[in-house]
Amino acid sequence: MLLKAEGICRSFGPKEVIRSSTLTIDLGDRIGLVGPNGCGKTTLIRMLMGELQPDSGDIVRKTDNIGYLPQFPDFSLNIQVKDVIGTPYGRIATIKRRISEIEDLMARSSENPDIDWTGIGEDYSRLQEEFSLEGGHKYGSMSEEALSEVGLNGTFLDRRLKDLSGGERGRCLLARVIIQARDVDMLFLDEPTNHLDVNTIEWLEEYLYELKASVVLISHDRYLLDRTCTKILELKDGRTRFFKGNYSKYIVAKDAEFKIRSKEAERNRVERDRQSRVITEQQRKWQYKGTFKTRQKLLDKTEVIEGPKAEKGINIRVMGGDRSGKNVIMTENLNILRDGKLIIRDVDLDLEQGDSLGIFGPNGCGKSTLLKTLMGELPSTGDMWIAPGARVGYFSQGHEKLDPDLTAEEHLLKAVGKDNKAMARGILAKFLLTGKDAERTIKTLSGGEKARVSLAVLIAEKRNLLLLDEPTNHLDIRSKDAIEHALSSFKGTIVIVTHDRYLLDNLCSKTGFIKDGKMTVLHGSYSQVKGDRSLGSVVEEAESYRVVSGFTDWKTRTRYKAGDRMLIADSERNNFVEALEMGYLKRIRGNEKKRMDRD
């Protein structure tokens, strides 16, 4: 056990964010922390790390060697990348902070004549030695190597954070983490894939798979949770619950639990109704006898089982406008320009009514520029034809189309007409924007709320050609699922830029990959286009066994020899029932993670 929290609570003003939560983190755990936006996930991990103190309850940590990648880093934007990457965290950061405090005290020695400077000097020497032994001096020299691992070159070291794109900043912060992560016992990651491109996300998955440290991961990336986590920690209504398995298994377990509790509540309701009818009949027939009163007292003492409440989520249907015709977008040898520079060359597109084209590629390769070119906002050369009947709806990653001084309701009224306030409110409500939230100005909304307003406007405008630039950024998993289902039912044409592989796989009939200034468009989902079996794999917790007597697994034609050590994951346990019953396998201590192909 590396960490144990018992009965921890934390409030901010009158709002209780975490209440009576108990959990443990063991060596080698791969934990995905999930819950809706704003439920307190970041607050919880900051308490577990010791950055925040709980209002009540206890947290016992068996290690100070902890790494952390925050969602919103507190570095000044004027700081250089080399200083970001070289800044230690965890135990090394604690040692360095104490060294700095002593150095500051020494600099003001004349102000403190009564201090035991001999003892201070001994502490200073000990801390310097610990800092060296822990490798505190090596991180600066590893910066360039770390940058190359996340796809950036050494020229970034002297650049300042303010001069980088969101994706470049994200990769620099990731580089800082990976330098030190191999030396930590616990690693906390808060939305590590924000602004990362697909290749970097897949690299991160492999990195986390090989990492020996325990990992606690906050993420809305469903593939990442499936491919890296063996436990899911749900935070709901301030309370935590563990579920065994990855995110897909968690969803199955939650669905089964909901059905069981619903049936129990229904049986309870039916039985109580029956008892009430019997009591009423007895009272009518034998009103002077006390039989019905006794039965009523028993009924009053009977537990009332409440059915589970369905989680409130986005509930929309994307209604398209009139059909634009069979052919919607056609380009031939189209060259995409930005600031007079050729970004993507020879783009050939042939999109028909009902097609969904998903576009992915490295950050900065020109994906957003391509959408703006199709909008006619940027110059290009070559041939481009957009159907005259196409009513284009554009979702911008930065929500530039939204006026920061208007409210969400005012934006919808512009789309549906000033006299249709009830309709505007109804559409916003489907996106969980009700009451005062609908009356707040855009500049006061969170990233996720702005995304929902932008999508609501697109719904209201009834477009038949949607150009979407990262529409699921800043949305939690439930909201992503809702948007995906809504877009799947859309009868028009979609061109979508996204790093969300789950969305690419479940929505898109065609996939465009941009690399080295060239876009290749192929029929099929992301996984089909990549042709990578590992994309269909997940990580599971597996038990360790030693082969006592040799046997053959006839399903896989695999021969196991006495003395072999093997890992058996939960999903493949049925394959070895006979070997276990016959005593061919002996359980040995320790669990590990094992990569398994999806069914």
N, C-alpha and C positions, 0 to 999 in steps of 0.2 A: 504494500500500500504506500502510495506517494502522498496522498492527500485525503482527508476525511472532513466533511462539513456536516454538522448536526444542528438541525433546527434554526438555520440562519434566516434572518429577516432583515429587510432594508426598505426604508420608506423615503420618499422625497416629498416633504410637506405632508399633506393629508393622504397622498397616494401611496399605498403599500405595493411596492414593485415585486419584492421577493418575500414570501412568507413561509415559515416553518419548513424550509427545504433541507433535505438530507441526501448526501451523495458521497461516493468514494471514487477516487481515480487510482487505478493500479498500474504497475509497471507494464508497459506495452499496450495500454488501452488506446483504441482509436474511436473517439467519441464525437459524434455529430450533434451539435446543440441546435435545436430547431424550435421555431415558434413564430407567431406573426410579428411584423414590424412594431416596435415600441413596447414589446412585452417585457423587456429587461434583460435580454441575453448578454449585452455588453456589460451591464451592471453586475451580472452574476459572475462573469469570468474575471472582472476587475477585483471582485471580492475574493475569489479563489486565489488570485495571484498575490493579494495583499495590498493592492493599490487603494481599495476602499475597505473600510471596516464595517462589519454587519452591526445593525442596531442591537441585535441579540443573537444568541447561538454561538457555536464554537467552530473554528476551522483549525485543524492540525495539519501542518505541512512537514513532511519528512525530508524535504529538500528546498534549498534556496536557488537551485540551478534551474531557472525558469526563463523561457523565451516567449516573446510576445510580438505579434504583428497587429497593430491597432487598425481599425477601419479608417479613423481620421487621425493621422499622425500629428503630433504637436511640434514638429520641427518648423522653424521659421522658413518661409519661402526664399529668403535671401541666402540660406546656407548652401554651401557647395556639396555636390553629391559625395565627394570623397570623405567629407566630414560626417555625412549621414551614415554611410556604410561603416565608417570606423568607430561610430559611437556604440559602445557595448551595452548589453542589457543583462538582466538577471543578476547572478552572484558577482560577476565581473563589474557590472555597473555599480553595485553596492560598495565594492572595494574601492573603485575609482572615486566615488562620491566621498567616502570617508577620507581618502588620501587628500582630496581637494580641500576638505574641511580642516584637516590638520595643517596643510600648507597655508591656508588663509589665517589660521590661528598663529602660526609661526611668523607670518608677515606682520602681525600686530602684537609681537611679543612684549613690546614696551608697555602696552596697555594692560598686560596680565602678568605682573611680576611674581605673583604667588603660585603660579601653576608649576606642577612637577614636570619640568621640561625633560628630565631623564626618562620618565615613564612615557611621555608623549613621543620622544625620539625612538624608543624601543617599539612602540606601536606603529610608528611610521615605517620603520625598517621592516617589521613583520608584514605590514600590508603591501609594501613594495615587492617583497619576496613572493607573497601570495599572488599578487597581480601578474608577476612574471611566470610563476608556475602554472597559473590558470590560462596562460597564453594571451594575456591582455595586450601585449605589444605586437602580436602577429596580425591583427585584423586589418590594419592599414595596408600591409603588404599583400593581402589577399583580395583587395577590393577589385582590381582589374579582372582577376579570375572569376570572381563572383558575378560581376557584370556580364561577362561573356556567357555564363551559364544561363542567364535570363534573357539573352539575345541582344545585349548592348555592348558597344566597344569601349575601349579605354578613354576615348575622347570625352565621354560623359562625366569623367571624374571631376573636371574643373568647371563644369556647368552648374548653374544654380537651379534649385527646384522650381523657381518661378518661371524659368525659361523652358520647362519640359511640359509635354502633354500629360493628360491624366494617366494614360497607359504607361508612359515612360516613368513617371513618378512611382506608380505602383510597382514596376519592375525594380526600381532602385531600392525601394523599401523591402522588397522581397529578397534582393541581393544581401541587404544588411542582415536579414534573418538567417539566410542559409549559411553565411559565414560561421555563425555561432551555434546553429541549431544542432549540429552533430555532437556538440559537447553538452547539451542541456538534458535534463531528465524529463521535463514537461514543456510542451510547446503549445501556446494558445494562439490561434489564428482567427481574426475577426474579419470576415468577408475578404479573404485573400485574393479572390479572382476579380474583384472590381477593376474594370478598365483593362484587364489582361486579355490578350488575344488567345485564340484556340490553341496554338502551338505552345504558348507559355503555360496555359492551364494544364495541358497534357503532360508537359515537363514537370509541373508541380506535383501532379498525381504520382508520377514515377518516383519523384524525390521523397514524398511522404511515405510511399510504400516501403522504400528502403530504409527510412529513418528508424532508429532504435528507440527514440524518445516516445513517451506517451503524448498523444495529440488530442487537443480539444478544439474543434473546428466549428465556427459559425459560418454557414454558407446557405445561399438560396440556389446553388448549382446542384441539381438533382444527380447528374452524372458524377460529380466530384464526391458527393456524399455516398453514392453507391460504390464507388471504386476505391474509397479510402477508409470508410468507417465500418466498424464491427459492432458498434453500439450507438443507439440514438437516445439522446437526453432531451426529452420534451419539456419545455417551459410553457405552462399554460395557467392563466389566472394566478400567477405568482408562485405556483408549485411545480416541482420537478418530478419526472418519472423516467425511469430507464426502460428501454425496449431493446431486446437482443436482436442483432442483425443490422443490416444496412437500411437505407431510407426506404427502398421498395418494400422490404419486409415490414418495416414500421407502418407503412400505409395499409398493407394487408391486415396487420394485427389491429390497427385502429378501426378499420372497416368491420372486421369480425366482432370486435368488442362493441361497436355501435349497434350492430344487429342483435347481439345477445341481450344487451341492456334494453333495447327497444322491445324485444319479445317478452322479457321479464316484466317490464312496466305494463305491457298490454295484458298479460295474464293476470297481473295484480289488479288492474282496473276492472277486467271482466269478473273476477271473483268478488271484488268489493261491490260491484253492481248487483251481482246475484244475491249476495248476502243482504243488501239493502232491499231488494224486492221481497225476499223471504220475510224480513222484519216488517215491512209494510203490510204484507198479507196476514202475518200473525196478529199484528195490531188491529187489523180490520175485523178478523174473525174472533179473536179472543182478547178484546181490549181491556177486560177486567183481570186478565192473568198477567203475571210478570215475565213470562217466557221471552217476549220480544225485547224487554228491557235488558235482560241478561245477554241476549244475542247482540244487542246494540252496544253494550259495554265492551264485549269481546271485539266487535268490529272497530270501535274507537281506538282500541289498543293495538290493532293490527297495523303493521308498518305500511306506509304509503310509499310505493316505489316510483320515483319520478323517472320518466324517460330521459335519455341523453338529449341535450340540446344540439341541434345541428349548427356547426360553426358557420357564422355569417360570412359570406364571401361575395365576390363580384358575380353578378348574374346578368349577363348581357347576351344579346344576339346582334351580330353585325348585319344590318340591312343595307344591301347595295342599291345603287340607283339603277336606272334603265341600262340594259345591255349595251356595251360599246361596240359590238360586232365580234366576229370570230377572231380576227387578228387584232391584237391590242398594242404591242410594241414590236417593232422590227428595226434592227440596226445592222449595218454592214461596214466593216473596216472603220468603226467609230473610234476616234482618238480623243481621250479625255484629257483636258488641259486644266492646270491650276497655276495661276500667276504666270501664264505663258509657257509653263514647263509641261512636257508630256508626262502624264502620270500612268495612264493605262492605254495600251495600243490595241488596235484591231479587235474591238469588241463586236461580236456577232450574237445578236439576240433574236429569238423568234418566239414570242410569248402570246399564247392564245387565251381566250376567255376561260377562267377557272384555273389557270396555271398559278403555282406558287413557287417562286424562285428564291432560294435562300443563298445569301452571299456571305462568305467569311474569308479571312486572310489576316496577315499581320497588321498590327496597328500602323497607321500612316501609309498604307498601301493604296488608298484612294477609294475606299468603299463609300464613304459619305459623299465624296466628290462625284462619284458615279450617279448617286441618287439625285443630286442637285443638277447634274447635267441632263438627266431624264426629265427633270422638272423644267428645263430650259433656262435655269438661272446662271449657268456657266457655259463658256464657249467650248466648242468641239469642232472637229473636222471629220469628214466621212458622212455616211448616210444614216439618218435617224427618222423614223416615222412613228407617230403616236396616233392611234385611232381618233378621228374627229369627235366620236361620241364618248371618249374617255373623260370621266370626271375625276380628276386626280386629287387624292387626299394624301398629304405629306405629314409624317410624324418625325419631328426633328429631335435628335439626341439631346440638344441643349434647350429645347422648347422655345426657340426664338420666336415662334409664331404667337406665343402668349404675351399679352400686354401685362407687365408686372404690376401695373396700377389698377387693373380691373379684377373683379372677383370671379370666382368660378362660375357663379350664376350668370353674371353679365356676359361672359364668353359664350355660354350656351344660348342665351337669349339672342345673341348676334347670329347664331347658327339656325335657330328654329323660329325666330321672330319675337318681337317684344311682347306680343299679346299671348304668347304660349308659355307662361311662367310655370304652370303645372307640369307641362311636358319637360321643360328644362330641369325642373326639380326632380322629376321622375327619373330622367336619364342619369343625373348626378347621383341619385340615391342608389342606383344599380352599381355605381362605382364606389359605394360606401362614403359618399360625400354628402352629408345631410346637415340640417340645422345651421349652426354658426360656421361650420367648416365651408359650406357653400357660399358664405358671405365674406370670407376672408380674401384679401387680395393675393394675387399669385405670388408676389415677392415674399409673403409670409409662410408659404407652403413648403413642405419637405419635397425632396426629389421624387419620392414615390407618389405623393399627392399631385405634383405637377404632371407626372406621367399619366395619371388617371384622368386629369382634366383634359389633357391633349387627346387621349383616346376617346373620351366622352364627346368631344367636339367632332372628331372624325365620324363617330357613330351617328351623331345628329345630322351631319351634312349629307349622308347617304351617297357616298362616293362609290364608283365601280372599279377604280384602280387605286390601290393603296401602296405607297412607297414609305416603308417603315424603317427608321434608323434606330436600332437598339430599343424597341418598345418595351421590353421587360426589365430594363435596368431599374434598380432601386425597388423592384417589386418583390414581395415575399412569395414563397412557393405556391400558396393557395391562389394568390392573384395571378401568378404566371400560368397556372393550370387553367384558370378561368379565361384568360386572354387567348390561350392556345385553343381551347374548345370553341370560343367565339369566332376566331379567325378560321378554324377548320370548317365552320358552317357557312362562311362567306362565299357567295356565288361569283364574285368578281375576280379580278386578277391581283396578285400580291407580289411585290418585290420587297424582300426583308433583309436588312443587314443585321446580323446578330452573332454573338459569341456563345449563345445558349445552344449547346449541342442537342439537348432534349427537344427544344423547339424546332431546330433544323430537321431532326429525325421524324417528328410527329406531325409536322405541318407541310413541309416542302416536297413537291413532286420533282423539282429540278434543283440542282446545287451548282453555284458558281464559286470557284476558288481563285483568288487573285494572288499571284506570286511573280515577283520580278517584272512588274509592269504588264502582265498578261493575265486575262481572265479566261479560265476554262469552264465551260458550262456542260454539265452532264446530267442525264436523267437519273433520278434516284435520290434517296435520302443521304444525309451526311455520312452515316456509317457505311452505306453501300458504296458511296463514291470513294471514301478513304480505303475501303477494302481491308480494314485493320481489325483482326479478331479481338484484339485487346480492348477495343472500344465496347465490345459486348461483354466484357468481363467485370466481375465485382470482387471485392475482397471480403472474406469471411473469417471468423475466428475458428481455429481448428485445434483439436486435441492431439497430443503426441502419443504414439504407440510404438512398441518394439515388437517385431515379429518373433514369436517364440518357436513356431513351427512353420516351415515353408508351405505356401499354398498359391493357387492361381486364381485370379479374378477373371472368369471366363467371359464376362461382358466386354472387358477391355483387352483381354488376352495378355494381361500383365502378370508376370511371375514374381512373387515376393519370397526372398530367401531369409532363413533364420538369421537374426541379428540385425536385419534392416530396421531403420527407424522411419516411420511414416506419419504424415499428418492427415487426419480425417476431419473434414468440415461437416457441419450439421447437414447440409443439403445432400451429401453423398454417404451419410451414415448407413442408409438402408442397403447400400451396395456391399457392406461388410458385416451385415447381421449374422450370417452363418459363420464367418471367421471368428467373430467375437464370441458367439455361443459355443463354438468348438474349442475355444481357448487358444486359438492360433495367435491372437494378439494380446499384449499386456499393456495396460495404461501406464504411462510414466508421467512424471511431474512436468507441468508447464503447458501453456497454451501459446499458439503462435497465429499469425495471419497467413491466409492462403488465398491465392487468386483463383477464381472459378469462372468458367464461361457461363453467361446467361443461358437460360432455356430458350 
